[in-house]
């Protein structure tokens, strides 16, 4: 049997005018800022008017560690949202925006798949409403103003060797990781070493996604530490005077983007920090607004639960006062077989033994998520090659870990295929059995927070950090930043820092290469192993297959 491609399905979507989608949520048309006919931003005045409404139930979708076999976390998020609406619930979804770098590098698109997609798919995967461009521009403005301040006399006495603010671009470009700027003589400034990160790793992105409103946004931007003097005194963004202009550039980007699923259900797509190098969740303002507008809000956290869900719980929920009612953990039979040692080319053949052997990774995530006090449901994201015996093997394993697994066929059937999952998830959410709590308190010393995540979530034996890292953490504690959570930057492919170590490894170490203070965002970035905050393109990037066909349509994004 042949199936249509994701992009073919998306092009056949019978989209409704975005005002109709807003009307489903009770958003008057005058409070929508349209970007064409099928997407719009929600006005800040309307968002502020929702303050007294009761919040709906928050449902988090996360996954096992990603494999080349595919897990379908976003697809499941969309399918679950559609499924909840199908069974008569007032539900919407909240997901992140796509970064151009991975779209033209490894992934080729990020809007769901099959009959569980968000549209307009092409715009979402390209420039969308310009939010990422605004973030890049605001970040770049601060970069330019720092060097300009140094050029015109350096009144703040910035030590040029201690400029902490790097540059960003929304593209995978390894050549920009480490560079020297201001070459070419006196008129170009003072040469110094710096580098680029990808835009989604920018502290400006994290701030936009954690800020509650424009006032909070500007305060957080002002709190960014951009450099130090020779006496190690911090220099803030507000000292440079860039916070006001940056807020102006981000004014529209701060507003959530409203779009729709293939089944014309509402979705917020807003913000996009990566989970392997940032905190991996959509914006707080989108999530909080959705909770006022819908009875059930389905959101996702990037990559595996060891990264995205951990940061969702320990950073986003802690900072925003949120508490999930239930967690949906996505797994596939194919990924279980791959964790069990089967090559990607052989995944189509039934292999119950490999499924059983590969379930350890799934079990570890179930245990970790329960540690946050939230009930867990495993969604088996169905592939047409899955056999009943393989699905039963996953179900039996999950039941042995005190949870339940539900087969969901949303990719193939849309909401019809996810109705069973939606029904059970709603029942658990309505039962109010969650007792959510982060896994470490604010007052715990920073290094102990790192150890807590490494030992409780990654199951490492130890954290390896040299004196420079430990002294830096102590300095930040003395400066008043000791109550911040930690944001672990590590590979998404393994519980360890070795991407080739699949399954549920134990007895490993977590080496900390460096730590970065994101004072505006409100967390400490902990760079582990060989993880890069500027990805590179693969040998054969997705960009090679992306182009326009004879009809002028985009090809290759999926």
C-alpha positions in Angstrom: 0.0 0.0 0.0 1.4 3.4 -0.9 1.0 6.5 1.3 1.1 10.1 0.5 4.1 12.2 1.6 3.7 14.6 4.5 4.1 17.6 2.1 1.4 16.2 -0.2 -1.0 15.8 2.7 -0.2 19.3 3.9 -0.9 20.8 0.5 -4.3 19.1 0.5 -5.3 20.7 3.8 -8.6 22.5 3.9 -7.5 25.4 6.0 -10.0 27.7 7.6 -9.4 31.5 7.8 -7.4 32.2 10.9 -10.2 34.4 12.4 -12.4 31.2 12.5 -9.6 29.4 14.4 -9.4 32.3 16.8 -13.1 32.4 17.3 -13.0 28.7 18.5 -10.9 30.0 21.4 -13.0 33.1 21.9 -10.4 35.5 20.5 -12.1 38.4 18.8 -10.8 39.1 15.3 -9.7 42.6 16.3 -7.2 41.0 18.7 -5.5 39.0 16.0 -2.7 40.4 13.9 -2.9 38.4 10.6 0.1 37.2 8.7 -1.7 36.3 5.6 -4.9 34.2 5.8 -3.7 31.2 7.8 -1.6 32.6 10.7 -1.8 35.4 13.1 -0.3 36.8 16.3 -2.5 37.2 19.4 -2.5 40.8 20.8 -0.9 41.5 24.2 -4.0 43.4 25.4 -6.2 40.4 24.9 -3.6 38.1 26.7 -3.6 40.5 29.7 -7.4 40.4 29.8 -7.4 36.7 30.5 -5.7 37.0 33.9 -8.7 35.9 36.1 -9.7 32.8 34.0 -9.1 29.3 35.5 -6.3 27.3 33.9 -6.9 24.2 32.0 -4.9 20.9 32.3 -1.3 20.9 31.1 -0.2 17.7 29.2 3.5 17.2 28.4 4.6 15.1 25.5 8.2 13.9 25.6 10.0 10.9 24.1 12.8 8.3 24.4 16.2 9.3 23.2 16.0 10.0 19.5 17.2 7.4 17.0 17.5 7.4 13.2 14.4 5.3 13.2 12.3 8.3 14.3 10.0 8.7 17.3 7.4 11.3 16.2 7.1 13.5 19.2 5.7 16.5 17.4 3.4 14.2 15.3 2.1 12.7 18.5 1.6 16.1 20.1 -0.5 17.2 17.2 -2.3 13.9 17.0 -3.2 13.9 20.7 -4.5 17.5 20.5 -6.7 16.5 17.5 -7.8 13.4 19.4 -8.9 15.4 22.4 -11.0 17.6 20.3 -12.4 14.6 18.5 -13.7 13.1 21.8 -15.4 16.4 22.6 -12.7 18.2 24.7 -11.7 21.8 24.3 -8.0 21.4 23.6 -5.2 23.1 21.8 -1.5 22.4 21.3 1.6 24.5 22.0 4.8 23.6 20.1 8.1 25.3 19.2 9.0 27.1 16.0 11.5 25.4 13.6 15.0 26.6 13.2 16.3 27.0 9.7 19.7 25.4 10.5 18.4 21.9 11.2 15.7 22.1 8.5 18.5 22.6 5.9 20.8 20.2 7.8 19.5 17.0 9.3 15.7 17.2 9.8 14.2 18.8 6.7 11.1 20.0 8.5 9.4 20.1 12.0 5.6 20.4 11.8 4.4 16.9 12.6 3.8 14.3 9.9 1.2 12.2 8.1 -2.3 13.2 9.1 -1.1 14.8 12.4 0.4 18.1 11.1 0.3 21.8 11.8 -0.2 24.0 8.8 0.9 26.1 6.9 3.8 23.6 7.0 6.1 25.4 4.5 5.9 28.8 6.1 6.4 27.3 9.6 9.6 25.6 8.5 10.9 28.7 6.7 10.6 32.3 7.8 7.1 32.0 9.4 6.3 35.3 11.1 9.9 36.4 11.4 10.3 35.7 15.1 13.7 34.1 14.7 14.9 36.9 12.5 13.9 39.4 15.2 15.8 37.4 17.9 18.9 37.3 15.7 18.6 41.0 15.0 18.2 41.9 18.7 21.1 39.7 19.6 23.3 41.2 16.9 22.4 44.7 17.9 23.7 44.0 21.4 26.9 42.5 19.9 27.4 45.6 17.7 26.8 48.0 20.6 29.4 46.2 22.8 32.1 46.6 20.2 31.0 50.1 19.5 31.3 51.0 23.2 34.8 49.7 23.3 35.7 51.5 20.1 34.5 54.9 21.4 36.6 55.0 24.5 35.3 52.1 26.6 33.9 54.2 29.4 32.8 51.0 31.3 36.4 49.7 31.2 35.4 46.4 29.6 38.2 43.9 29.4 38.3 43.0 25.8 39.5 39.5 26.8 36.4 39.0 28.9 33.6 39.8 26.5 31.2 37.0 27.2 28.6 37.9 24.5 29.0 35.8 21.3 27.2 36.3 18.0 24.4 34.2 16.5 23.0 33.2 13.2 20.0 30.8 12.5 22.0 28.4 10.4 24.3 25.4 11.0 27.8 26.8 10.2 30.8 25.2 11.9 33.2 27.7 10.3 31.8 30.4 12.6 32.3 28.5 15.9 35.6 30.3 16.7 36.6 33.5 14.9 38.5 36.7 15.3 36.7 40.0 14.8 37.8 43.6 14.2 40.7 42.8 11.9 41.8 45.4 9.3 43.2 48.2 11.3 42.4 51.0 13.7 39.1 52.0 12.0 37.6 48.6 12.6 38.1 48.4 16.3 40.1 46.2 18.6 40.8 42.6 17.4 39.5 39.8 19.8 38.5 36.2 19.6 34.9 35.3 19.7 32.5 33.0 17.9 28.9 32.3 16.7 26.2 30.2 18.3 23.0 29.1 16.5 20.1 31.5 17.2 18.2 29.0 19.1 21.1 28.8 21.7 21.0 32.6 22.2 20.1 33.9 25.6 17.7 36.3 23.8 15.7 33.2 22.6 15.6 31.8 26.2 14.5 35.2 27.6 11.7 35.5 25.0 10.5 32.1 25.9 10.6 32.7 29.6 9.3 36.3 29.9 5.8 37.0 31.0 5.3 40.3 29.1 7.2 43.1 27.5 8.1 44.7 30.8 9.5 41.4 32.0 11.2 41.0 28.7 13.1 44.3 28.9 14.1 43.6 32.5 15.5 40.2 31.6 17.3 41.7 28.6 18.9 44.3 30.8 20.1 41.5 33.2 22.2 39.9 30.5 25.9 39.9 31.5 27.8 40.8 28.4 31.4 41.2 29.7 33.6 41.8 32.7 36.1 44.5 33.7 39.7 43.7 34.5 38.5 43.6 38.2 36.0 41.0 37.2 33.0 43.4 37.7 30.1 42.3 35.5 28.9 44.6 32.7 25.2 44.2 31.9 23.2 44.8 28.8 21.5 47.8 30.5 25.0 49.3 31.1 25.5 49.2 27.3 22.0 50.8 26.9 20.8 48.2 24.4 17.8 46.7 26.4 15.2 49.3 25.2 16.1 48.9 21.5 16.2 45.2 21.7 12.7 45.2 23.3 11.5 47.2 20.3 12.9 44.7 17.9 11.2 41.9 19.9 7.8 43.5 20.4 6.0 41.6 17.8 8.0 38.4 18.2 6.8 38.3 21.8 3.2 37.7 20.7 2.2 34.0 20.3 1.6 32.7 16.7 -1.8 31.1 16.1 -2.1 28.5 13.4 -4.2 25.3 12.9 -3.8 21.5 12.6 -5.0 19.6 9.5 -8.3 19.1 11.4 -8.6 22.9 12.0 -7.9 22.7 15.7 -6.0 25.7 17.2 -2.2 25.6 17.8 0.3 28.1 19.2 3.7 27.8 17.6 6.0 30.1 19.4 9.7 30.2 20.4 12.2 27.5 19.7 15.2 26.9 22.1 16.9 23.5 21.4 16.8 21.0 24.2 20.3 19.7 23.8 21.9 23.2 24.1 19.1 25.3 25.6 15.9 24.6 27.6 13.9 23.0 24.8 10.3 24.4 25.4 7.9 26.7 23.6 7.3 30.1 25.2 5.8 30.6 28.7 3.5 33.3 27.3 2.0 30.9 24.7 1.6 28.1 27.2 0.0 30.3 29.9 -2.3 31.9 27.3 -3.4 28.5 26.0 -4.2 27.4 29.5 -6.6 30.3 29.8 -8.3 29.5 26.5 -8.5 25.7 26.5 -9.4 23.0 29.0 -6.5 20.9 27.9 -3.2 22.1 26.5 -0.8 19.6 24.9 2.8 20.8 24.7 6.1 19.1 24.0 9.7 19.3 25.2 12.6 18.7 22.8 14.5 15.5 22.2 14.4 12.7 24.9 12.9 13.1 28.4 16.4 13.3 29.9 16.9 16.7 28.2 13.6 18.3 27.2 11.3 17.0 29.9 13.9 17.5 32.6 14.3 21.1 31.7 10.6 21.6 31.2 10.1 20.5 34.8 13.2 22.0 36.5 13.4 25.3 34.5 10.1 26.2 32.7 7.6 24.9 35.3 9.8 26.2 38.2 10.1 29.7 36.7 6.5 30.0 35.4 4.6 28.3 38.2 3.3 25.6 35.9 2.5 22.0 36.8 1.7 19.2 34.3 -1.1 16.8 35.0 0.2 13.9 33.0 3.2 13.1 30.8 2.9 11.2 27.5 6.1 9.4 26.7 6.4 8.7 22.9 8.1 5.5 21.7 8.1 3.4 18.6 8.6 -0.3 17.9 11.2 0.7 15.4 13.3 2.6 17.9 13.0 -0.2 20.4 14.4 -2.6 17.8 17.2 -0.1 16.9 18.1 0.2 20.6 18.1 -3.6 20.6 20.8 -3.8 18.0 18.9 -4.0 14.7 20.2 -2.0 11.7 18.0 0.7 10.2 17.8 -1.2 6.9 16.4 -4.3 8.8 13.7 -2.6 10.9 10.8 -3.8 8.7 11.2 -7.4 9.7 9.5 -8.7 12.9 11.9 -9.1 15.8 10.2 -9.4 19.2 13.5 -10.2 20.9 15.1 -7.0 19.7 12.1 -5.0 20.9 12.4 -6.5 24.3 16.2 -5.9 24.4 15.8 -2.3 23.4 13.1 -1.4 26.0 15.6 -0.5 28.7 15.9 3.1 27.4 12.1 3.4 27.6 12.1 2.0 31.1 14.7 4.5 32.3 12.6 7.4 31.1 9.5 6.1 32.8 11.3 5.9 36.1 12.8 9.4 35.7 9.5 11.0 34.8 7.7 9.4 37.8 10.4 11.0 40.0 8.8 14.3 39.3 5.5 13.1 40.8 3.6 13.1 37.5 1.7 10.0 36.0 3.1 8.6 32.8 1.4 7.2 29.8 3.4 5.6 27.0 2.2 6.4 23.5 3.3 3.8 21.0 3.5 5.8 17.8 2.4 3.3 15.2 4.3 2.5 12.1 2.6 0.4 9.4 5.4 -2.2 9.7 4.7 -2.9 13.4 3.4 -6.3 14.2 0.9 -7.2 17.0 3.5 -9.3 18.7 6.0 -6.4 18.8 3.4 -3.9 20.1 2.4 -6.4 22.8 6.1 -6.7 23.8 6.2 -3.0 24.4 2.9 -3.0 26.3 4.0 -5.8 28.5 7.3 -4.1 29.3 5.6 -0.8 30.2 3.1 -2.6 32.4 6.0 -4.2 34.3 7.2 -0.6 35.0 3.9 0.4 36.6 2.6 2.4 33.6 0.4 1.7 30.6 1.1 1.9 26.9 -1.5 2.8 24.3 -1.1 2.3 20.5 -1.9 5.5 18.6 -2.3 5.6 14.8 -2.6 9.3 14.4 0.1 9.5 11.6 -2.1 7.2 9.4 -5.6 8.1 10.6 -5.5 11.5 12.3 -7.7 12.0 15.3 -9.5 8.7 14.7 -6.3 6.9 15.3 -5.5 8.9 18.5 -8.9 8.8 20.2 -8.0 6.0 22.6 -4.9 7.8 23.7 -6.8 11.0 24.1 -9.5 9.4 26.2 -7.0 7.8 28.6 -4.9 10.9 28.9 -8.0 13.1 29.6 -9.1 10.6 32.3 -5.8 10.8 34.1 -5.6 14.6 33.8 -9.1 14.9 35.2 -8.3 12.6 38.1 -5.8 15.2 39.5 -3.4 12.6 40.8 -0.2 14.5 39.9 2.0 15.8 42.8 4.5 17.6 40.7 7.8 18.9 42.1 11.2 19.7 40.6 14.0 17.2 41.6 16.2 19.8 43.4 15.4 22.9 45.5 16.5 26.5 44.6 18.8 26.7 47.6 20.9 23.6 46.6 24.5 24.6 45.6 25.0 24.8 41.8 27.4 22.0 41.5 25.1 19.7 43.5 22.3 20.6 41.1 24.5 19.4 38.3 25.3 16.2 40.2 21.6 15.7 40.9 20.6 15.8 37.2 23.7 13.7 36.2 23.0 11.0 38.9 19.2 10.9 39.1 18.4 11.4 35.4 21.5 10.2 33.5 22.5 7.6 36.1 26.1 8.7 36.0 28.5 7.8 38.8 30.2 11.2 38.9 30.5 14.7 37.4 34.0 15.6 36.2 34.7 19.3 36.5 38.1 21.1 36.9 38.9 23.8 39.4 38.1 26.6 36.9 34.5 25.4 36.5 34.0 24.8 40.2 35.4 28.2 41.2 33.3 29.9 38.6 30.2 28.3 40.1 31.2 29.4 43.6 31.8 33.0 42.3 28.3 33.1 40.8 26.8 31.8 44.1 28.6 34.6 46.0 27.3 37.1 43.4 23.7 36.0 44.2 23.0 33.5 41.4 23.1 30.4 43.5 19.4 29.9 43.4 19.3 29.5 39.6 18.5 26.1 37.9 21.0 24.4 35.7 20.5 23.9 31.9 22.5 20.9 30.8 23.9 21.1 27.3 24.8 17.5 26.1 24.1 15.1 23.3 20.5 14.1 22.8 21.3 10.6 21.6 22.3 9.0 24.9 21.8 9.3 28.7 25.6 9.7 28.7 27.7 12.3 26.9 28.7 9.6 24.4 26.2 9.7 21.5 27.0 6.1 20.6 26.1 4.7 24.0 22.5 3.7 23.6 20.0 2.0 25.8 20.2 2.7 29.6 23.9 3.0 30.4 25.2 3.2 34.0 28.6 3.7 35.5 29.6 6.5 33.2 30.9 10.0 34.0 29.6 13.4 32.9 32.5 15.8 32.0 31.7 19.5 32.3 33.6 21.5 29.7 32.4 24.9 30.7 29.6 26.8 32.4 27.9 29.9 31.2 25.7 32.3 33.3 22.5 33.3 31.5 21.5 35.9 34.1 18.6 37.3 32.0 17.1 33.9 31.2 17.7 32.8 34.8 19.7 29.6 34.5 23.3 28.3 34.3 24.2 26.6 31.1 26.4 23.5 31.7 28.3 22.4 28.6 29.0 18.7 28.8 31.2 16.5 26.6 31.6 17.4 23.0 28.3 19.2 22.5 28.4 22.3 20.3 26.3 25.4 20.6 26.8 25.9 16.9 25.9 22.7 14.9 27.6 21.8 11.7 25.9 20.5 8.5 26.1 16.7 7.7 28.0 15.4 4.7 24.7 15.4 2.7 22.6 18.2 4.2 18.9 18.3 3.6 19.4 21.5 1.7 20.7 19.4 -1.2 17.2 18.1 -1.8 15.2 21.3 -1.1 14.1 23.5 -4.0 11.1 24.6 -6.1 9.4 22.3 -8.6 8.0 23.2 -12.0 4.8 24.5 -10.3 6.7 26.8 -8.0 6.0 24.6 -4.9 8.7 23.9 -2.3 10.0 20.3 -2.4 12.2 18.5 0.1 11.2 20.0 3.4 9.8 16.6 4.4 
